[in-house]
Structures are given as structure tokens and as C-alpha cells.
Amino acid sequence: KTRSLLFHFTFDEMLSFLHKAAVASTFIGIACTGSNVEYKLKPSHKIAEELKQLSRQYPHLVALSTAQEVFNLPTVGTQNDCTFDSDVEGCRNYFLTLFDSKAHPTESESYRAIPEVFLSGALHGNERVGPTAVLETAKLLLEAAECESLPRFITPPSPDTEKGVEWQLQAQEAASCRQEFLDRGISDHQRKWLARLVSTRRIVVSPMTNALGYDRNQREEDGIDCNRDFPFDVTSERLCMRTICGRTVNELFRQHLFQMSLTFHGGTEVVGYEWGAYPYLHNLSPDDKAQVDISSIYSRFAGSFQGTKPYPTGTMNDLVYAVHGGMEDWAYAGSWIPDKVPICKPKTYGGYSETKSVYNDSMLRAFNMLIETSNQKIPQTHLGTSQDLLDDTSSTHNGHVARNIRLALMAIELVEPYISIWGVDYIPLENDIVPMTTHTSRASKRSKVMQIPGDRQEITVSWFVGGGFDVASTNILYAKWDDVPAVIDGSSQPSTANMGTAFKTTRASHGPTRWKEGWQFDETKKHEGWNSDLTGYPMFNATIDLTEFRPGDQIAVFVTAQVDQGWTTQSNGVSPKGIGPMSHIVNARTNSEWRHESAGKVIQGRKDWFSIPLTLLISDEEKIADLSDRFIIHDFESSSEFDNEEETTRESSKSISQDEARGSGSFSMTFLIAISLLCAVILFGFAYVYKTVGRRKGRERVSDNEDMFAQQFEFDEELELHEMD
Ligand SMILES: [Zn+2]
């Protein structure tokens, strides 16, 4: 039978068949490996192992460190603790730093200004949802950022070179990881959102902050409660900074300017905020408005599931109880209520330098919310799965781990407002933020580029706003790139004063972001061209008058927005009174006078937030087209980019036609049977067919791009040749 099958086919048919078989086996492979994970609480050795694995797997996006190595703190415990680290006695305190070091090299302004988030998995070692939740959060973010960064070349290099082969491999990898995200219910847009979060924030993740307690499954660290060990409203200067988990957190806050932080606990279900200390038993904080908004979206985005309700939100004093020496109020107020902050003189571990509990005006102004994850400290069931993770806030897929991954993502989202330009005339831009790309020398000029027909009188630009709740105003600014002041590089936030006089403005209306409570999509405003997975987003639109521009003009379009101006309002019962918001996160978006620097990091307050610019290229072409410097191959075999079959000279009659390639999804049962009979042939065919198809397409892409850029787009030589990786 095999023989007759083989002879029956012509060579082209045979190739086509092999190709289908190759595609089929790829799908079968994906189905077998499975991308839907049922979450389980991980023991300490497993967490340590996975942390090491992440740092090996994503070296440009994450660094793994320990408090021992970076801060010279001792390990705690004996040779019977944390035995997975057999080279030391006791436990190390591991932490991950997620940071896009390619986008923000150490000498760049954005290295200092990027907003910072801290996630602590557990200060109490027997409250065990947090460590797994923050580890899974880090893993998801890194997977998305890595996937979104592929392929890592501006234009496909010649397929005959080593780089060309690498590009082909990266393009295939990109197609397959994007498909895996879709399979687990994470849309293209959601994947880009996750990648944006990684590339625009610095996120420090400490899954097992109390490493010894977590390893021993005990609340305290060697008998001392970590969450009574912070120098805020303690009863004695001897009673703070006694623990290594406390000192680890202390050192991290001294080294960063965290604006947002989460501290995971368990034993009840609460999202709690200030105050949580005795002096403020019945008071609200001067940042109460923002704390109410943020805790409320934490609760809603986390959601509920069988046997649980959405997290109640409120002050820790009201919903939990007041404590001395809690991490929460220390992280929020340690820099601006100095009379509650003693100089710690602990006797443990040979003492601790007194300078370590002297804080400058900037270190301790974070929103550090208390997350009590679950009534059971170690829940065994209903942990949730990775399926539909970002949408499924109220069903069987949700669970204790799943909902706290979402909650952690929300903290990362809200740390800073941003504007994402979505598209032009309802045609979407392919890329949002591509991780691991350099942002120097106005690289932004070509990271979002739309070709606009020269006879257009006006076009509509659409965008959405994130990182906040209320958009007070949002505008388009546009000018020819030639007239944009040199100081505007398009990647760091400009000051309004530096924008010069060349820009014209179109105002759009104000409105909510998608995180605003009660916001609902208005179906009547849905435009036909809108991508279906964006119907959950309030979109802003404004038109640009093009009559003064000519073919060849390159126009820079910035969108600005003012966000959450209502956060400065003071509630009744605030204490201390009359001082206004004290946190970085509120002031950073409401107060342009706000400036704090510490440990090489800076927070500059601003009212106007700027998007990464969109370049409009006025051309003689008839169609609007995305010319951004990296086209993404959604589906390596059927990308619409390659549709203009007539214009392409076929290189080889043996190549598979576009139609055949596109039809490959509908292989029949016959082919499935044939697969099992022709295993060896398929393996050969797989390699051969991918190579042939890939090479031909690589050529087309090179010539397409060369034409576009050579004829219509004159960039600096340096930029043109610049390679991303
Ligand atoms: Zn606790």
C-alpha cells in the first residue's frame, strides 16, 4: 500500500503532502505537550530550581540574585534546612529582577526612570499561595516577553547567511510560541500587554522572602516574626531588623525606588492598605483615594470561584488588625513619618549597621498592599489553571494561584500610566512594545510606521490608555520629524516644555480606561475594523489634518494623556491631615514638581504622559500599510504579507504554492493514517520543506523591505544597518 501511494503522487503533490504531514505532526506535537497547566503549590527546592532555570533561559530579561551575595547577609538555618543548596549551611534568600537590559542599558535615562515594583511571596513561611503565585507571574511575563521579542532582526537577512538561517528559526519559534499562547487562551493582544509590562518596568520578585520559614513550613524565621520586624511603630529599637527576611526586604527598598509592592500572606481573604498601625486605628491615609481604586481593581481582576468571593478591600486596621513593626506601613510611610521610625539595634546575627534603618526622603513611599490570599494557609484544592488565565475571573479555571497571578499583574500594570497607539483608520499596528530592542538614536522613529496615501485629507488615529483609571484629557501632537527638537528621542518621557513650537494638537475626549469600575463597552461605538480581542478596551480616537503634508514627509505623532487627577482629593478622616498624597505613585502622575532620586533611580512627577511616537509616512502608494521595522509572522505558512503572488517571481517550480500551504489545516483522515506509515519520510520532508519554503519567503521579505525603505524612507545609515540583537 505504501508503494502504491508513493507512485500515485507527482513530485509536487508529494511535496505538498509532506508539507501537510509536517504541519500535522507539529500540531500533534503541540497537542501532546499541552500548554494548560493546573497550578500546584511548589515546595522550596522546586521554587529555587525554577528560579535558576528562568535566569538561565532568559538572561537578557531577568537576573537571579541572593541577599547573601548582593547584600552580604548571612544564611539562616542549619545544614538540615534548604538542603537543595548543599554548598551552604541554611537558606539563601533568592530574588529575581525582571528588567529589559537591552531596552534600558545602564547609561540610559530610562534605566534610572523606569518604574519599579516589588513582589514578596511570603513573610510567613506557612502561608503558601504567594510564593507559587509570584513565581508563576514571573514565568508568564518572561515567556510572553521572550516570545514577543522574536524574531530579533529589523529586516530578514539574506537566507544564505548564518544570520538568515537564525532568522528563519526565530520566525518559526515566534509562530509556535504565539500559537501556544493562543492555545492557552491568551490572545495576541494580551501577550503583547504582558511583554509591554516586562519591557517598561523593573520588577523585583522574592518568592520565598522568609526562605527558612518556607522551607520549614513555619510562620516565623527561626522563631521571629518577619512581619513585626520592620522599623515602624515598634516598641523597642531592639525589636526591628532582627530577621534576615526583614533585612532582605530592607536592603531591596534601599536599593530601589519601589512605587508598587505586594506582600502575600494567608489565613483570611483581604486586600488591605493603610493604615495598619496602632497610631492610626480609625484613620485613612492621605493616599486613600488611590488606595481605594487600586485595591478595588485588584479584587475585581482577581475575581472569585467556587467557595470564594472576590477579596474584600479596606484598611488593614479595619479588616485585619493593627500591628507593631509591619512591613506595609513601613514601606508606605517610613520616609515621611520619621518619628515612628527608630534606628534599629538588633543583636541577632552579630547586629546590623545602624545606618541601614536611616532612610532618605524617597525610599519608603510605596503602595505596599497586604494580600491575604485564602482562608486556608495551605489550600490543597481550587488552585486554578493557566487556561484563559487573563479572562477567566469567575469560573472553574480560576483558583487561589490563578487569581493572585492576575492580581500581581495588575500591580505591575498600574505602577505607571501609558498610552499605546493602536492603529490608523482602524487598521492596527502590528507591534506594541517589542522587548529586547534598543531605543537609542531615535530608534522609535521606525518602530511604529504607517504608510499613508498622499491624497488623504485626514486620518484617524486610535489609542488606548493603561496604567490608570480616569483619563482626564488626551491629545494628539504631530509635526514633521525634521521639526521635532533633537532632545525628543521618542523613547524617554519628554517634558512639555521641550516639545518646541512645531507641534499641532488635536484634542480627543476624556474617559475611562478599561480598569475603571463600571466601565462597559458600548457596542454601538464598535467600528467594523476593530480587532475582536480589543472590544474590552475603551479606545480614544482623533483625526489629523494632512492637507499641509506632501509625499515623502515623515510625520511624528505623539499621544499625551493626563490620568487619575482625582487621586489628590483628601477623604474625611485622613491622618496626618493637610499634607496631601505622600506616595510616589499618586504624585508621579498628579504633581509635576515631584522629583525623587535615590540609589541611582529617579521618579519625576508629570501630568502629561507621552506615547511612543507613531511615524506617518506620506507616500504615493494607494494603501495604508504598516511599515514598522519588524513584521511579525503570525503564521509562518500563511501570512498575508505574502499574498501578492503575481508580483513574485517563483524561484522554483518545486516550491509549495501559497494556496496549498494555506489549505494545510484541512488535512483528512487519510493523511493521518499515512503519517503513521511514512514516519521516516516525513522527518526528511519536514526538514526539506521548511527549508525550501523558508528560504523563498525570506528572499521575498528582503526585497520587499529593501524597496520600501530604499525608495520611500531615508534613514540614517547607522540605523538602517542596525541589528536588534
Ligand atoms: Zn501572614
Residues whose N, C-alpha, C, O or C-beta is under 5 A from the ligand:
A	BS01	ZN	H124 E127 H265 G266
